[in-house]
């Protein structure tokens, strides 16, 4: 079992996979336990350099330092693909506003407006919005998507191997048509009404999320006791959590875990960069064959959050809920009548 202490998440060293059979076996045991018992862990030994990280963080801070008019020129509501800038308080989680602003970025691809008989989730494919005054942001963000995609792919292979499954079982649902998603997020401090929801409690709906957080803190994870516990920042680590697709694929053997962010106090700013490792929009996620499948407890049922066989429907559902202005402007026909 994972260390029951709630002072820190399990710490997993990806580089241990290359240190010989004994170290690799211990690494797999630790990874198996963290994914099965907690659904969250701190990842070190991932190979992403400080220089790569600083290039992204520098460009991100420069973006949030731009005049508000420059950021609003990239308003998410301008994009039927849900790309671009979201003002503080405009995103929703579980119906309540999130006190943060952010830039949503994905793979740079041409528009795929759904034709007759095509699924509406193809609207999620399209170009990003970039600030003309900050060309280095585009370079840094797309490089980060590529770099973190490779780390996540390796981590997924190791995780599947750790539970006795074929490491490449899900390779066909990724490839060059995978649908990665990157957020550059700023939490500006406490809301003017005293509410402390930086982002409300939720689970991610893809395979894996790799989060780069700064030193301020505020991320909380729901642990085995049902309470939300702080995740202290760990220098050089990514906070990794499993998404709902892995929970569904393993019938609950691997955990997708609720988490949230509490706004920092006063006017303290917090910056974070979550990267979501997602499959193709049209991917159908087959059940994973692995030795522990017979002991799987079943997935966590949530009538308010049904899961669909095709990944794209899950992401579209989330975007329509989270970005009501964008949804109403571009996708009114997809919204459920009140």
Backbone bond lengths (Angstrom), bond angles and torsions (degrees), N, CA, C in turn:
res aa  C-N    CA-C-N  psi(-1)  N-CA   C-N-CA  omega(-1)  CA-C   N-CA-C  phi
1 X - - - 1.465 - - 1.533 110.04 -
2 X 1.332 114.43 153.08 1.454 120.18 175.75 1.529 109.81 -65.81
3 X 1.323 117.21 147.89 1.457 122.18 174.48 1.527 109.42 -49.80
4 X 1.339 118.87 122.70 1.463 120.10 -174.97 1.520 114.45 -74.18
5 X 1.340 118.78 -4.16 1.459 120.72 178.72 1.523 110.14 -62.32
6 X 1.331 116.23 137.66 1.457 121.03 179.08 1.528 111.98 -99.59
7 X 1.336 117.02 9.07 1.453 120.22 -179.30 1.518 112.79 -70.40
8 X 1.329 117.03 -25.39 1.464 121.89 -179.65 1.521 108.17 -157.22
9 X 1.319 116.05 153.12 1.462 120.66 173.44 1.523 109.97 -71.31
10 X 1.350 118.01 162.01 1.461 119.34 171.07 1.536 110.50 -55.72
11 X 1.316 116.75 142.86 1.467 122.05 179.36 1.525 108.25 -108.16
12 X 1.330 115.89 121.09 1.464 123.05 -175.50 1.521 109.33 -115.26
13 X 1.325 116.37 126.76 1.464 122.62 -178.64 1.526 109.22 -102.42
14 X 1.331 116.59 104.38 1.459 121.22 -176.61 1.528 112.30 -63.99
15 X 1.320 116.69 -29.89 1.464 119.54 -178.47 1.528 111.89 -67.14
16 X 1.342 117.91 -18.54 1.468 120.46 179.60 1.522 111.90 -64.10
17 X 1.333 117.11 -19.67 1.463 120.55 178.63 1.521 112.32 -64.06
18 X 1.345 116.62 -18.43 1.472 121.27 -176.79 1.522 113.21 -105.25
19 X 1.337 118.19 12.10 1.463 120.19 -172.81 1.516 113.71 -104.58
20 X 1.305 117.60 22.64 1.453 120.45 178.30 1.508 112.77 102.98
21 X 1.336 117.24 166.56 1.470 122.03 -172.76 1.523 114.29 -58.54
22 X 1.329 117.65 -41.59 1.465 119.31 -176.69 1.522 111.27 -67.23
23 X 1.342 116.30 -46.97 1.462 120.35 179.51 1.527 110.43 -64.72
24 X 1.343 116.02 -37.71 1.456 120.09 -179.71 1.542 111.11 -65.88
25 X 1.316 116.52 -39.91 1.466 120.03 179.07 1.526 111.01 -64.78
26 X 1.349 117.28 -42.08 1.456 120.53 177.75 1.523 110.72 -65.05
27 X 1.336 116.32 -42.64 1.468 121.27 177.40 1.528 110.57 -57.50
28 X 1.322 117.24 -45.70 1.465 120.69 179.99 1.532 111.50 -64.43
29 X 1.314 117.25 -38.14 1.460 120.02 177.89 1.532 110.88 -63.85
30 X 1.326 116.56 -42.39 1.464 120.67 179.77 1.526 111.23 -67.57
31 X 1.323 116.14 -41.88 1.459 120.83 179.66 1.526 110.63 -65.39
32 X 1.327 116.10 -43.75 1.465 121.79 177.61 1.536 109.94 -56.39
33 X 1.314 116.41 -49.51 1.460 121.26 -177.92 1.525 111.47 -62.68
34 X 1.331 117.28 -45.49 1.467 120.69 -178.42 1.521 111.13 -62.10
35 X 1.337 117.34 -41.87 1.463 121.06 -177.00 1.528 111.74 -74.99
36 X 1.317 116.77 -33.43 1.459 121.54 -177.64 1.528 112.19 -82.33
37 X 1.335 117.12 -37.53 1.458 121.55 -173.26 1.521 114.01 -94.41
38 X 1.347 117.14 -29.48 1.465 120.38 -171.65 1.531 112.12 -122.36
39 X 1.335 117.08 -44.06 1.459 120.83 -175.85 1.511 113.70 82.80
40 X 1.338 116.39 2.33 1.471 123.34 179.45 1.521 108.48 -141.19
41 X 1.337 116.47 147.45 1.460 120.00 172.05 1.520 109.43 -162.64
42 X 1.338 115.26 165.21 1.462 122.38 174.00 1.527 107.67 -95.53
43 X 1.332 116.69 128.06 1.465 121.61 -177.71 1.516 110.11 -106.23
44 X 1.330 116.07 120.29 1.464 122.50 173.64 1.528 107.49 -118.35
45 X 1.321 116.80 175.45 1.463 120.24 179.63 1.515 113.39 65.53
46 X 1.322 116.70 28.13 1.466 122.11 -174.88 1.521 113.33 -87.86
47 X 1.332 117.15 -14.91 1.462 120.68 176.06 1.514 115.60 89.26
48 X 1.319 118.60 -4.91 1.465 120.35 177.63 1.522 108.04 -76.96
49 X 1.322 116.38 124.87 1.465 120.52 -171.72 1.525 111.98 -81.94
50 X 1.318 114.50 161.27 1.464 120.54 175.34 1.524 110.45 -61.30
51 X 1.324 117.68 -36.97 1.467 120.72 -179.95 1.526 111.13 -63.48
52 X 1.330 117.07 -42.38 1.470 120.30 177.35 1.523 110.60 -62.67
53 X 1.321 115.36 -41.52 1.460 119.89 -179.24 1.519 111.31 -66.41
54 X 1.320 116.67 -44.37 1.463 120.27 -178.30 1.524 111.49 -66.44
55 X 1.340 118.24 -32.69 1.460 120.50 177.45 1.519 110.60 -62.16
56 X 1.329 116.61 -41.69 1.459 119.88 178.91 1.526 111.06 -71.04
57 X 1.330 117.24 -47.76 1.460 120.39 -177.20 1.526 111.59 -62.70
58 X 1.330 116.29 -38.17 1.464 119.52 178.35 1.519 111.82 -63.62
59 X 1.326 116.45 -44.04 1.466 120.35 178.71 1.526 110.69 -66.42
60 X 1.334 116.97 -37.90 1.455 120.38 179.55 1.530 111.37 -64.96
61 X 1.310 116.89 -46.73 1.466 119.62 179.92 1.532 110.75 -63.30
62 X 1.332 116.28 -36.25 1.465 119.67 176.90 1.527 110.59 -64.67
63 X 1.330 116.66 -36.05 1.461 119.23 178.49 1.522 110.98 -63.84
64 X 1.323 117.36 -48.57 1.462 119.73 -177.61 1.528 112.28 -71.95
65 X 1.344 117.00 -12.48 1.462 120.62 174.58 1.524 112.05 -87.71
66 X 1.342 118.06 -7.52 1.461 120.73 177.74 1.523 110.13 -64.75
67 X 1.331 117.21 154.01 1.467 119.21 174.09 1.529 110.61 -55.81
68 X 1.331 115.98 147.05 1.459 119.63 -177.27 1.523 111.75 -56.19
69 X 1.308 117.63 -36.13 1.470 120.22 179.98 1.517 111.65 -61.36
70 X 1.332 117.20 -36.49 1.465 120.60 178.43 1.522 111.00 -67.83
71 X 1.345 116.54 -38.59 1.459 118.91 177.72 1.525 111.43 -70.20
72 X 1.326 116.69 -40.97 1.463 120.15 -179.26 1.521 112.39 -68.41
73 X 1.325 117.44 -19.75 1.466 119.91 174.21 1.526 111.42 -63.51
74 X 1.336 116.10 -18.66 1.472 121.72 178.98 1.528 110.80 -104.11
75 X 1.332 118.12 24.91 1.461 122.88 -174.43 1.528 111.34 -48.79
76 X 1.344 115.77 128.00 1.456 122.44 176.69 1.533 111.34 -52.06
77 X 1.325 116.51 -33.90 1.464 120.62 -178.40 1.528 112.62 -65.99
78 X 1.329 117.43 -13.65 1.468 120.25 175.82 1.521 112.35 -79.38
79 X 1.323 117.14 -12.79 1.465 121.85 -170.23 1.521 111.40 -112.81
80 X 1.338 118.61 117.85 1.470 119.43 173.98 1.521 112.64 -67.29
81 X 1.338 116.54 -6.95 1.469 122.31 -178.90 1.531 111.69 -98.91
82 X 1.335 117.42 4.13 1.470 122.90 179.49 1.527 111.46 62.62
83 X 1.299 117.13 35.56 1.466 122.19 175.32 1.528 108.92 -105.32
84 X 1.315 116.56 147.23 1.449 120.55 173.99 1.514 113.22 119.47
85 X 1.322 115.23 -161.87 1.471 123.47 -169.64 1.525 111.02 -91.73
86 X 1.332 115.17 133.46 1.461 121.80 175.09 1.517 108.72 -115.02
87 X 1.321 116.21 124.01 1.468 121.42 -178.52 1.530 111.27 -67.75
88 X 1.318 115.17 161.17 1.463 121.19 177.69 1.526 109.46 -57.62
89 X 1.336 115.57 127.39 1.453 121.15 176.55 1.509 115.47 86.94
90 X 1.351 118.04 -3.78 1.466 119.66 -177.02 1.525 113.64 -87.67
91 X 1.333 118.15 -16.70 1.459 119.50 177.11 1.528 108.83 -92.66
92 X 1.325 115.73 150.69 1.457 121.66 -177.86 1.531 110.50 -123.20
93 X 1.332 116.06 142.19 1.458 122.92 168.09 1.520 107.53 -128.86
94 X 1.330 116.06 125.13 1.474 121.89 -176.23 1.528 111.23 52.54
95 X 1.333 116.10 34.58 1.455 121.54 175.41 1.507 115.49 85.29
96 X 1.332 118.53 -9.28 1.462 122.02 -178.87 1.524 109.93 -105.14
97 X 1.333 116.25 149.36 1.464 119.72 -175.89 1.529 110.96 -71.73
98 X 1.318 114.92 144.89 1.464 122.28 173.70 1.523 108.55 -98.24
99 X 1.346 115.61 127.45 1.468 119.87 -175.78 1.531 109.17 -88.61
100 X 1.320 114.13 77.97 1.465 121.68 179.33 1.518 107.77 -162.08
101 X 1.328 116.68 160.56 1.460 120.41 167.05 1.515 108.47 -122.10
102 X 1.341 116.82 161.54 1.461 118.75 -168.98 1.518 111.12 -162.99
103 X 1.317 114.98 163.37 1.456 123.00 172.25 1.518 107.73 -120.76
104 X 1.340 117.01 122.43 1.463 122.83 178.85 1.519 109.69 -96.69
105 X 1.348 114.93 129.52 1.459 122.12 -174.81 1.521 108.36 -134.46
106 X 1.318 117.10 142.55 1.458 121.74 174.89 1.511 111.12 -135.01
107 X 1.311 115.94 -170.86 1.465 120.02 175.26 1.530 108.56 -60.52
108 X 1.317 116.40 138.75 1.473 121.76 -177.77 1.525 109.07 -81.28
109 X 1.336 115.50 101.79 1.461 120.45 -175.78 1.524 110.22 -136.81
110 X 1.351 117.68 159.81 1.464 119.90 177.81 1.522 111.45 -69.95
111 X 1.319 115.50 159.95 1.458 121.61 178.78 1.529 110.20 -62.11
112 X 1.326 115.05 137.43 1.466 120.94 171.18 1.529 107.14 -121.72
113 X 1.335 115.57 83.18 1.468 119.70 176.98 1.526 107.72 -73.03
114 X 1.326 118.17 123.34 1.460 120.03 -175.52 1.535 112.24 -61.04
115 X 1.332 115.45 129.35 1.446 121.23 175.07 1.517 111.24 -87.13
116 X 1.325 117.68 -178.80 1.466 121.01 178.64 1.533 111.27 -55.49
117 X 1.321 115.98 128.45 1.454 120.91 178.88 1.514 114.69 82.91
118 X 1.347 118.43 -5.45 1.470 120.70 178.93 1.526 110.05 -89.84
119 X 1.326 115.31 150.57 1.462 120.75 -178.54 1.530 110.86 -66.53
120 X 1.339 117.87 142.06 1.468 120.17 -179.10 1.522 113.99 -66.36
121 X 1.342 117.53 -17.57 1.466 118.52 -179.39 1.516 113.18 -64.88
122 X 1.333 118.50 -13.61 1.471 119.06 177.52 1.523 111.81 -64.54
123 X 1.346 117.74 -16.30 1.461 119.59 173.60 1.526 111.75 -61.11
124 X 1.320 117.82 -20.76 1.460 120.80 -178.81 1.522 112.66 -72.59
125 X 1.324 117.00 -13.09 1.464 120.67 176.96 1.520 109.23 -92.26
126 X 1.315 116.04 131.34 1.461 119.85 179.30 1.513 111.26 169.59
127 X 1.326 117.35 -177.77 1.466 120.78 -176.60 1.521 112.64 -77.97
128 X 1.313 115.34 158.90 1.459 122.14 173.75 1.526 110.06 -85.37
129 X 1.326 115.28 168.62 1.467 121.51 170.94 1.522 107.90 -110.46
130 X 1.343 116.23 129.47 1.462 121.35 -175.62 1.522 110.18 -124.10
131 X 1.341 118.64 146.02 1.465 120.96 175.95 1.532 111.05 -76.49
132 X 1.311 116.62 124.88 1.467 120.67 -178.19 1.525 111.66 -61.14
133 X 1.333 116.20 -29.94 1.473 120.53 -176.71 1.518 112.86 -78.85
134 X 1.338 118.69 -3.20 1.463 121.15 -172.26 1.533 110.23 -139.89
135 X 1.336 118.24 65.71 1.465 120.10 -176.66 1.522 113.55 -62.09
136 X 1.329 117.65 -25.11 1.462 120.19 -179.92 1.531 112.32 -66.15
137 X 1.338 117.33 -21.59 1.460 119.31 178.77 1.526 110.98 -65.92
138 X 1.315 117.02 -43.99 1.466 120.39 178.46 1.524 110.67 -58.89
139 X 1.332 116.02 -46.40 1.466 120.65 -179.65 1.522 111.23 -60.36
140 X 1.336 116.57 -47.97 1.466 120.70 -176.13 1.524 111.07 -68.22
141 X 1.321 117.44 -41.84 1.462 120.19 -175.87 1.524 111.62 -68.95
142 X 1.320 118.03 -44.21 1.468 119.73 -179.87 1.524 110.68 -68.83
143 X 1.345 117.25 -33.78 1.466 119.80 175.42 1.523 110.28 -65.43
144 X 1.333 117.39 -37.42 1.464 121.51 179.20 1.533 110.84 -66.03
145 X 1.320 117.05 -42.75 1.457 120.54 177.41 1.526 110.41 -58.00
146 X 1.319 116.28 -44.36 1.475 120.34 179.85 1.527 111.01 -66.05
147 X 1.331 116.63 -43.70 1.468 121.31 -176.59 1.527 111.56 -68.10
148 X 1.332 116.40 -46.92 1.456 119.97 -178.92 1.530 111.51 -70.69
149 X 1.324 116.20 -28.68 1.456 119.16 175.62 1.520 111.76 -61.44
150 X 1.329 116.15 -39.71 1.469 120.27 178.75 1.533 110.94 -68.77
151 X 1.342 117.34 -40.19 1.463 120.17 177.76 1.533 109.98 -63.72
152 X 1.328 116.27 -45.02 1.465 120.37 -178.57 1.530 111.49 -65.12
153 X 1.323 116.62 -38.48 1.466 119.53 178.71 1.522 110.70 -62.41
154 X 1.329 116.32 -43.75 1.459 119.06 178.74 1.527 110.93 -65.76
155 X 1.326 116.16 -42.37 1.457 119.94 -179.98 1.531 110.96 -61.95
156 X 1.323 117.52 -41.29 1.465 120.26 178.15 1.524 110.64 -62.54
157 X 1.343 117.10 -42.79 1.469 120.22 176.74 1.526 110.98 -58.05
158 X 1.334 116.25 -44.98 1.464 119.69 -178.49 1.525 111.26 -68.24
159 X 1.320 116.96 -36.82 1.456 120.19 179.21 1.529 110.95 -65.39
160 X 1.315 117.30 -44.03 1.465 119.88 178.35 1.526 110.60 -63.79
161 X 1.337 116.27 -41.93 1.460 119.42 177.23 1.533 110.72 -62.19
162 X 1.340 116.70 -36.86 1.462 120.99 -177.12 1.520 112.24 -64.07
163 X 1.336 118.30 -29.18 1.468 119.80 178.88 1.526 111.58 -99.79
164 X 1.353 115.89 10.53 1.456 120.31 173.72 1.513 115.25 87.07
165 X 1.337 117.34 14.22 1.468 121.50 178.90 1.529 110.02 -94.87
166 X 1.325 116.31 168.47 1.467 121.40 174.72 1.527 108.42 -68.77
167 X 1.339 118.86 122.93 1.466 120.57 -175.32 1.531 113.74 -58.43
168 X 1.333 116.82 -31.72 1.462 119.97 -175.35 1.526 113.04 -97.81
169 X 1.329 118.21 15.93 1.463 120.84 -172.78 1.531 111.97 -56.77
170 X 1.339 117.46 -38.32 1.461 120.12 -176.19 1.530 113.50 -99.15
171 X 1.311 118.40 7.18 1.466 119.96 178.34 1.530 112.92 -53.32
172 X 1.347 119.45 -40.60 1.468 119.01 -177.44 1.528 114.65 -61.45
173 X 1.345 119.06 -21.46 1.465 118.81 -178.22 1.532 111.74 -90.66
174 X 1.325 117.75 1.26 1.457 121.52 176.57 1.538 109.42 -108.47
175 X 1.320 118.69 -108.13 1.460 120.72 179.45 1.518 112.12 67.36
176 X 1.321 116.58 -159.08 1.466 120.87 -173.35 1.527 112.93 -77.77
177 X 1.325 118.01 -0.61 1.460 120.43 176.98 1.530 111.90 -112.97
178 X 1.316 116.26 15.56 1.467 119.63 174.95 1.524 109.65 -60.73
179 X 1.333 116.02 164.19 1.472 120.47 -172.97 1.536 110.23 -124.31
180 X 1.343 117.66 68.01 1.463 119.91 179.94 1.522 110.79 -68.11
181 X 1.322 114.54 158.29 1.466 120.29 -178.35 1.528 108.27 -143.31
182 X 1.319 115.35 132.95 1.464 122.48 -179.67 1.519 108.40 -124.57
183 X 1.333 115.70 135.65 1.463 121.40 173.30 1.523 108.86 -118.81
184 X 1.310 116.27 134.96 1.456 122.47 168.38 1.521 105.93 -106.30
185 X 1.330 117.23 116.28 1.463 121.28 -166.23 1.521 111.06 -124.09
186 X 1.334 114.85 137.36 1.466 121.36 172.08 1.523 108.90 -123.85
187 X 1.324 115.86 128.69 1.465 122.66 170.61 1.533 106.57 -101.80
188 X 1.334 118.36 116.47 1.473 120.13 -170.32 1.519 115.12 -85.89
189 X 1.324 118.62 5.90 1.455 121.36 -175.44 1.518 110.40 111.50
190 X 1.295 116.60 -165.47 1.460 121.17 -175.64 1.522 111.80 -67.53
191 X 1.338 116.28 144.71 1.459 121.48 176.60 1.519 110.26 -69.07
192 X 1.331 115.83 157.48 1.460 120.03 -176.86 1.523 112.87 -67.13
193 X 1.346 117.36 -19.51 1.466 119.50 178.44 1.521 113.06 -98.99
194 X 1.338 116.69 7.14 1.457 121.30 178.02 1.510 115.03 86.89
195 X 1.343 118.20 -5.99 1.471 120.64 177.44 1.519 109.63 -64.81
196 X 1.335 115.51 142.95 1.470 118.14 -175.11 1.531 112.54 -111.38
197 X 1.337 118.70 16.59 1.471 120.40 179.48 1.519 110.18 -78.75
198 X 1.342 115.42 99.43 1.455 119.01 170.40 1.515 108.89 -69.86
199 X 1.327 115.71 -52.61 1.466 123.19 165.98 1.522 106.32 -145.93
200 X 1.323 115.88 137.27 1.455 120.47 -174.83 1.510 113.23 -73.42
201 X 1.326 115.70 167.12 1.460 121.71 -178.12 1.526 110.25 -61.88
202 X 1.336 115.52 134.14 1.459 120.83 -177.50 1.520 109.49 -164.37
203 X 1.328 115.29 168.80 1.460 123.02 167.64 1.524 107.96 -114.45
204 X 1.318 116.87 152.37 1.455 120.62 175.34 1.523 109.05 -85.02
205 X 1.353 116.55 151.38 1.452 117.77 -171.16 1.521 114.64 -106.89
206 X 1.323 118.61 10.11 1.451 120.65 176.98 1.521 112.26 -100.13
207 X 1.348 115.85 -144.39 1.464 121.62 179.16 1.524 111.34 -93.53
208 X 1.334 117.14 -59.27 1.459 122.16 -176.68 1.526 109.50 -137.97
209 X 1.326 116.13 146.96 1.457 122.34 171.44 1.518 108.35 -121.85
210 X 1.335 116.15 131.79 1.466 122.36 176.03 1.521 107.39 -115.77
211 X 1.324 116.20 115.40 1.459 122.02 -174.23 1.518 111.25 -109.12
212 X 1.324 115.41 127.20 1.461 122.17 169.52 1.519 106.91 -98.71
213 X 1.328 117.67 113.91 1.468 120.29 177.99 1.519 110.02 -114.49
214 X 1.328 115.49 153.25 1.457 119.43 178.78 1.527 109.68 -83.36
215 X 1.315 116.88 -164.01 1.469 120.92 -173.44 1.523 113.86 -88.31
216 X 1.326 117.93 -1.27 1.462 120.28 -173.73 1.525 111.98 -74.02
217 X 1.332 117.46 -38.48 1.452 120.35 -177.78 1.525 111.97 85.04
218 X 1.317 115.74 178.37 1.456 121.44 -178.22 1.516 113.25 130.69
219 X 1.354 116.72 -21.16 1.461 120.27 175.76 1.522 109.44 -68.83
220 X 1.331 116.32 134.23 1.459 122.01 176.80 1.530 109.69 -131.13
221 X 1.324 115.29 141.61 1.462 122.51 -177.89 1.519 108.75 -121.43
222 X 1.326 116.00 136.48 1.462 120.67 176.70 1.530 108.87 -78.42
223 X 1.321 116.49 120.17 1.455 121.02 -175.52 1.532 110.91 -102.18
224 X 1.329 115.89 -171.63 1.459 121.46 -172.86 1.525 113.63 -60.77
225 X 1.332 117.19 -24.89 1.460 120.28 -179.52 1.519 112.86 -83.22
226 X 1.353 116.99 1.31 1.449 121.47 179.04 1.512 114.85 85.37
227 X 1.335 117.49 -5.55 1.456 121.00 -179.10 1.522 110.41 -96.87
228 X 1.340 114.89 158.65 1.460 120.88 176.03 1.524 109.14 -90.99
229 X 1.340 115.86 126.03 1.462 122.25 -177.08 1.523 110.37 -116.34
230 X 1.328 115.52 142.55 1.464 120.93 178.18 1.523 111.12 -62.57
231 X 1.334 114.94 147.25 1.469 121.48 173.32 1.530 106.88 -111.68
232 X 1.334 118.24 97.65 1.463 119.49 -179.57 1.522 111.13 -61.06
233 X 1.337 118.26 133.46 1.461 120.04 177.51 1.525 110.94 -58.57
234 X 1.329 115.59 141.80 1.456 122.78 179.01 1.516 107.60 -123.21
235 X 1.312 116.35 117.39 1.465 121.91 -175.07 1.532 111.22 -53.99
236 X 1.331 116.08 127.49 1.457 121.63 175.58 1.511 115.57 80.48
237 X 1.345 118.02 2.62 1.465 121.13 -176.65 1.520 110.87 -103.78
238 X 1.323 115.45 153.17 1.458 121.96 165.70 1.528 108.06 -101.46
239 X 1.329 115.95 135.64 1.454 119.57 169.91 1.531 106.72 -82.42
240 X 1.323 116.09 122.83 1.471 121.12 -177.07 1.520 109.06 -111.39
241 X 1.329 115.54 133.33 1.460 118.75 170.16 1.519 110.17 -131.85
242 X 1.327 114.62 152.52 1.455 121.78 179.91 1.522 109.18 -87.10
243 X 1.331 116.12 141.71 1.450 121.14 178.59 1.518 112.32 -92.48
244 X 1.334 114.62 174.59 1.455 120.72 -175.59 1.525 112.88 -63.73
245 X 1.329 117.97 -27.81 1.459 119.10 -179.63 1.523 111.62 -63.33
246 X 1.331 117.92 -36.77 1.463 119.88 178.23 1.521 111.27 -72.23
247 X 1.327 117.30 -34.75 1.462 119.17 175.81 1.527 110.22 -64.16
248 X 1.336 116.48 -45.13 1.464 120.43 179.54 1.525 110.69 -65.44
249 X 1.326 117.02 -43.21 1.465 121.49 -176.97 1.518 112.29 -62.31
250 X 1.350 116.75 -29.29 1.467 121.25 -178.63 1.520 112.07 -108.36
251 X 1.331 117.17 13.76 1.464 122.91 178.45 1.528 111.51 53.91
252 X 1.332 115.64 38.69 1.453 120.76 175.62 1.514 115.64 90.75
253 X 1.343 118.13 -1.19 1.466 119.73 179.48 1.534 110.20 -66.71
254 X 1.327 116.77 -41.00 1.450 121.54 172.05 1.522 108.39 -97.91
255 X 1.330 116.40 143.36 1.462 120.98 -168.73 1.521 112.77 -102.65
256 X 1.331 115.50 132.06 1.461 121.64 161.35 1.527 106.09 -98.09
257 X 1.318 116.34 123.58 1.461 121.20 -166.76 1.520 111.49 -115.09
258 X 1.328 116.11 138.52 1.457 120.90 175.70 1.526 110.64 -62.10
259 X 1.334 114.78 141.34 1.456 120.50 175.59 1.526 108.65 -151.43
260 X 1.323 115.66 163.61 1.455 121.34 -178.10 1.525 109.07 -154.97
261 X 1.331 116.20 172.45 1.460 121.03 174.14 1.521 108.28 -126.93
262 X 1.319 116.00 127.81 1.459 122.83 174.39 1.526 107.88 -92.26
263 X 1.329 116.29 130.19 1.463 120.36 -177.56 1.527 111.21 -58.44
264 X 1.334 116.48 140.81 1.465 118.56 175.85 1.524 110.20 -66.59
265 X 1.335 117.35 157.13 1.466 120.38 -175.48 1.523 112.67 -72.73
266 X 1.335 114.57 152.67 1.453 120.73 174.14 1.510 112.74 57.69
267 X 1.329 115.37 -132.96 1.462 121.06 -179.56 1.526 112.02 -101.16
268 X 1.333 117.61 17.62 1.459 121.36 179.58 1.528 110.59 -66.47
269 X 1.324 117.21 129.39 1.462 121.30 176.92 1.528 110.10 -91.08
270 X 1.314 115.50 144.67 1.462 121.86 172.06 1.523 108.01 -127.74
271 X 1.343 116.48 135.84 1.457 121.88 178.03 1.521 109.42 -116.51
272 X 1.319 116.72 139.84 1.456 119.94 175.46 1.520 109.18 -147.00
273 X 1.340 114.65 155.85 1.467 121.22 -177.71 1.525 108.98 -133.84
274 X 1.324 118.24 92.08 1.461 118.99 173.85 1.526 111.64 -84.31
275 X 1.327 115.60 137.07 1.474 123.03 174.85 1.525 107.38 -117.12
276 X 1.319 116.15 126.42 1.458 122.05 -176.20 1.532 109.52 -107.54
277 X 1.315 115.42 118.87 1.465 122.42 -178.66 1.523 107.70 -91.14
278 X 1.311 115.56 100.02 1.455 121.99 -172.39 1.530 111.15 -117.95
279 X 1.326 117.55 150.78 1.469 120.72 178.66 1.528 111.17 -81.84
280 X 1.320 116.03 -173.68 1.457 121.97 174.36 1.528 110.18 -57.16
281 X 1.302 116.68 148.71 1.462 120.16 178.29 1.527 111.45 -59.47
282 X 1.330 117.58 -36.01 1.467 120.43 -177.02 1.528 112.94 -93.32
283 X 1.337 115.95 13.56 1.468 119.74 -178.52 1.521 110.90 -70.21
284 X 1.334 115.52 134.27 1.463 121.85 169.99 1.527 107.00 -104.37
285 X 1.305 116.75 123.89 1.456 121.50 -171.52 1.526 109.31 -91.31
286 X 1.333 115.13 108.88 1.460 120.89 -179.56 1.528 110.78 -78.06
287 X 1.329 118.15 149.35 1.464 120.59 175.49 1.533 110.55 -57.74
288 X 1.324 116.29 142.13 1.465 121.69 -176.95 1.520 110.53 -88.02
289 X 1.326 118.32 121.92 1.471 119.39 172.95 1.534 110.14 -77.03
290 X 1.331 117.14 124.10 1.464 120.75 177.14 1.522 108.11 -158.29
291 X 1.329 118.25 158.31 1.469 120.82 -171.91 1.520 114.94 -59.23
292 X 1.339 117.89 -32.08 1.455 119.82 -176.75 1.510 114.67 -86.89
293 X 1.334 117.77 6.99 1.460 120.54 -174.50 1.524 112.47 -58.03
294 X 1.332 116.83 -35.11 1.470 119.35 -177.49 1.530 112.05 -68.44
295 X 1.339 117.12 -19.29 1.461 121.07 179.69 1.525 112.60 -97.44
296 X 1.334 117.18 4.97 1.461 120.19 -178.65 1.521 110.37 -67.04
297 X 1.345 117.66 137.50 1.465 120.56 -173.93 1.518 114.58 -84.25
298 X 1.336 118.20 -6.57 1.456 120.92 -173.77 1.514 110.57 95.84
299 X 1.328 115.96 156.89 1.462 119.78 -176.68 1.523 110.41 -79.66
300 X 1.331 115.04 160.36 1.451 121.74 176.23 1.521 108.82 -78.00
301 X 1.319 117.85 114.23 1.457 121.24 -177.74 1.524 110.30 -82.40
302 X 1.332 116.07 134.18 1.457 121.84 177.04 1.525 107.89 -137.74
303 X 1.342 118.09 102.20 1.465 120.55 -177.14 1.526 113.06 -57.81
304 X 1.326 117.61 -26.51 1.465 120.78 179.83 1.528 111.97 -81.27
305 X 1.325 116.78 -7.55 1.468 120.52 -176.53 1.527 109.39 -138.53
306 X 1.335 118.10 67.89 1.466 119.55 -179.92 1.519 110.89 -66.86
307 X 1.326 115.79 146.08 1.460 121.00 178.88 1.522 109.67 -105.73
308 X 1.324 115.58 138.39 1.454 121.95 -175.74 1.522 110.92 -105.37
309 X 1.328 116.29 158.16 1.462 120.67 -177.64 1.523 111.60 -68.19
310 X 1.322 117.41 -37.59 1.464 121.03 179.32 1.520 109.10 -92.57
311 X 1.326 115.82 128.91 1.456 120.39 -174.86 1.527 112.54 -54.97
312 X 1.329 117.70 -42.23 1.452 121.32 -174.11 1.511 113.82 -55.91
313 X 1.337 117.88 -35.37 1.459 120.30 178.88 1.527 110.98 -65.64
314 X 1.323 117.88 -34.56 1.462 121.26 178.53 1.532 111.11 -66.90
315 X 1.324 116.39 -43.69 1.460 118.42 179.70 1.527 110.88 -68.83
316 X 1.321 117.04 -41.63 1.465 119.71 179.67 1.525 110.51 -60.85
317 X 1.333 117.14 -43.04 1.468 121.48 177.59 1.530 109.90 -56.23
318 X 1.323 116.44 -46.00 1.460 119.96 -179.45 1.517 112.78 -65.05
319 X 1.314 117.34 -42.15 1.468 120.75 -179.12 1.534 111.36 -65.59
320 X 1.318 117.54 -41.23 1.463 120.42 -179.97 1.524 111.29 -62.50
321 X 1.334 116.67 -35.48 1.463 120.41 178.68 1.523 111.96 -75.76
322 X 1.323 116.25 -40.78 1.461 120.72 -171.56 1.522 112.77 -77.68
323 X 1.331 117.63 -29.35 1.468 121.43 -174.33 1.529 109.98 -123.25
324 X 1.338 117.60 73.61 1.462 119.91 -174.53 1.532 113.99 -61.96
325 X 1.332 118.60 -34.56 1.466 119.81 179.66 1.522 110.97 -64.29
326 X 1.329 115.63 -45.48 1.460 119.99 179.15 1.519 110.73 -65.21
327 X 1.331 116.14 -42.49 1.462 120.48 -179.61 1.526 111.14 -61.31
328 X 1.329 116.91 -45.33 1.462 119.84 -178.18 1.519 111.75 -67.55
329 X 1.322 117.05 -36.30 1.464 119.91 -178.06 1.521 112.19 -70.72
330 X 1.338 117.34 -39.18 1.468 119.91 -170.64 1.526 114.90 -113.31
331 X 1.334 117.08 -22.67 1.462 119.02 -168.47 1.525 112.41 -135.14
332 X 1.313 115.94 38.79 1.461 119.84 -178.06 1.523 112.76 -56.09
333 X 1.339 116.90 -34.75 1.475 120.10 -178.29 1.520 112.22 -67.35
334 X 1.343 117.82 -17.86 1.461 121.14 -178.48 1.520 112.46 -92.21
335 X 1.322 117.53 -8.99 1.460 120.35 -175.32 1.528 109.86 -82.11
336 X 1.323 114.49 142.69 1.469 120.49 177.76 1.521 108.97 -77.47
337 X 1.334 118.50 127.79 1.468 119.64 179.22 1.523 111.10 -59.00
338 X 1.306 116.32 142.95 1.465 120.99 -178.62 1.530 110.39 -69.97
